[in-house]
Amino acid sequence: MENTQKAISSIYARLLIDYPFLSEWKVGFDNAKRRAGICRISSKEISISRSHIKNNPLEIIEDTILHEFAHAIAYELFAETGHGIKWKQIARDIGATPKAKGQFKVESAPWLLVHSCSETSNIFPIGERFRTNKKIRNYFLIGRPETKGELFFLKQSDYQQYKLGLLDKNRLQLVQ
């Protein structure tokens, strides 16, 4: 993390020379699991995920911070948000890859949201989750109110064993 902080400080100092308005922006870290970084226009804040830092090499992290600074610069100079033409040019100019999504590793979620169908007794995966929600019993699939009470969280490892036939449905620990 120390090397990352030094790299970010170095990039920030370099960019301040050409873009002094960046001194109004704060740079920090957050606990996001599914994204690398974010540029919050309203609060003039750039944040990089600690998970992203932990799981990726310094070159990718540097590209991420440059990507987010390109958003700040595009907004300050042209009031442009998103990954438009001006953002892409700025990204190139400051040394970032001008793409909306980068190639980087993310942690895999420990939980899987599943539908345990009362009619067929099958388990259907819905999506990965990093945490459980105690109110899940009150939710249902969009357009399928009959699934209320049939949504559960299941550990990814247990689902993999179930899918391979190594774990019987009755032995699954479905969390609601």
C-alpha positions in Angstrom: 0.0 0.0 0.0 2.9 2.3 0.7 4.2 2.0 -2.9 0.7 2.7 -4.1 0.4 5.8 -2.0 3.8 7.1 -3.3 2.8 6.4 -6.9 -0.6 8.2 -6.5 1.2 11.1 -4.8 3.7 11.3 -7.7 0.9 11.2 -10.3 -1.1 13.8 -8.4 1.9 16.1 -8.2 2.7 15.7 -11.9 -0.9 16.5 -12.9 -1.1 19.5 -10.6 1.5 21.3 -12.8 -0.8 21.2 -15.9 -4.1 21.1 -14.1 -3.8 23.3 -10.9 -7.6 23.1 -10.3 -7.0 19.5 -9.2 -5.7 20.9 -5.8 -9.5 21.2 -4.9 -9.9 17.5 -5.3 -9.3 14.9 -2.6 -7.9 11.4 -3.3 -8.7 8.5 -1.0 -9.4 4.8 -0.7 -12.6 2.8 -0.1 -13.7 -0.8 0.4 -15.5 -1.4 -2.9 -15.2 -5.0 -4.2 -16.6 -4.7 -7.7 -15.0 -1.6 -9.1 -11.5 -0.3 -9.2 -12.0 3.4 -8.7 -14.5 6.2 -8.8 -14.6 9.9 -9.5 -17.3 11.7 -7.5 -17.9 15.0 -9.3 -20.3 16.5 -6.6 -17.7 16.1 -3.8 -14.6 16.5 -5.9 -13.2 13.2 -4.7 -11.4 10.4 -6.4 -11.3 7.1 -4.6 -9.5 3.8 -5.3 -10.6 0.4 -4.0 -8.3 -1.2 -1.4 -9.4 -4.6 -2.9 -8.2 -3.4 -6.3 -4.9 -2.3 -4.8 -4.5 -5.7 -3.0 -5.3 -7.8 -6.1 -3.5 -6.0 -8.9 0.0 -4.9 -9.9 1.1 -1.3 -9.5 0.9 -0.5 -13.3 -2.9 -1.3 -13.3 -3.5 0.7 -10.2 -1.6 3.7 -11.8 -3.8 3.3 -14.9 -6.9 3.4 -12.7 -5.9 6.6 -10.9 -5.1 8.2 -14.2 -8.4 7.0 -15.5 -10.2 8.7 -12.6 -8.2 11.9 -12.8 -9.1 12.1 -16.5 -12.8 12.2 -15.4 -12.0 15.1 -13.0 -10.1 17.0 -15.7 -12.8 16.4 -18.3 -15.4 17.7 -15.9 -13.5 20.7 -14.8 -12.5 21.7 -18.4 -15.6 20.7 -20.4 -18.3 19.7 -17.9 -18.2 16.3 -19.5 -19.0 13.2 -17.5 -18.7 9.6 -18.6 -16.3 8.2 -21.2 -16.9 10.6 -24.0 -14.6 11.9 -26.7 -13.0 14.6 -24.6 -12.5 12.2 -21.7 -10.7 9.8 -24.1 -8.4 12.5 -25.4 -7.5 13.6 -21.8 -7.0 10.0 -20.8 -4.5 9.5 -23.7 -2.8 12.9 -22.9 -2.2 12.0 -19.3 -1.1 8.4 -19.9 -4.3 6.4 -19.1 -5.8 3.7 -21.2 -8.9 5.4 -22.8 -11.4 2.6 -22.1 -14.5 2.5 -19.9 -13.5 -0.8 -18.3 -10.0 -2.0 -17.5 -8.6 -5.5 -17.3 -8.0 -6.2 -13.6 -8.6 -8.9 -11.0 -11.5 -8.6 -8.5 -12.1 -10.7 -5.4 -14.8 -13.4 -5.9 -17.8 -13.0 -3.7 -18.2 -15.6 -1.0 -22.0 -15.8 -1.3 -24.4 -16.7 -4.1 -28.0 -15.4 -4.1 -30.1 -18.4 -5.2 -33.7 -19.2 -5.8 -34.8 -22.4 -4.1 -37.9 -23.3 -6.2 -40.7 -24.8 -4.2 -42.3 -26.4 -7.3 -39.3 -28.2 -8.7 -37.0 -28.4 -5.6 -34.1 -27.1 -7.8 -31.6 -24.4 -6.8 -31.1 -21.6 -9.4 -28.2 -19.1 -9.0 -29.2 -15.5 -9.3 -25.9 -13.6 -8.6 -22.8 -13.3 -6.5 -22.9 -11.2 -3.3 -20.2 -10.0 -0.9 -22.6 -9.9 2.1 -25.9 -11.4 3.1 -29.1 -9.4 3.7 -31.4 -10.2 6.6 -34.4 -8.9 4.8 -34.0 -11.4 1.9 -37.1 -13.3 3.0 -39.2 -10.2 2.0 -37.9 -10.0 -1.5 -38.9 -11.8 -4.7 -37.6 -11.9 -8.3 -38.8 -9.1 -10.5 -42.1 -10.0 -12.0 -42.4 -13.2 -10.0 -44.0 -12.4 -6.7 -44.5 -16.2 -6.1 -40.8 -16.4 -5.3 -41.2 -14.4 -2.1 -39.6 -16.4 0.7 -37.7 -18.6 -1.8 -34.5 -16.5 -2.1 -31.5 -17.5 -0.1 -27.8 -17.0 0.3 -25.5 -20.0 -0.2 -21.8 -20.2 0.1 -20.1 -20.4 -3.3 -18.1 -23.4 -2.3 -21.3 -25.3 -1.3 -23.0 -24.4 -4.5 -20.1 -25.7 -6.5 -20.2 -29.0 -4.6 -24.0 -29.2 -5.1 -23.6 -28.5 -8.8 -21.1 -31.3 -9.2 -23.4 -33.7 -7.3 -21.0 -34.0 -4.3 -23.5 -32.3 -1.9 -27.2 -33.2 -1.6 -29.7 -30.3 -1.5 -30.8 -31.4 2.0 -27.3 -30.7 3.3 -27.0 -27.2 1.9 -27.0 -24.4 4.4 -29.4 -21.9 2.8 -29.2 -18.6 4.7 -32.3 -16.3 4.8 
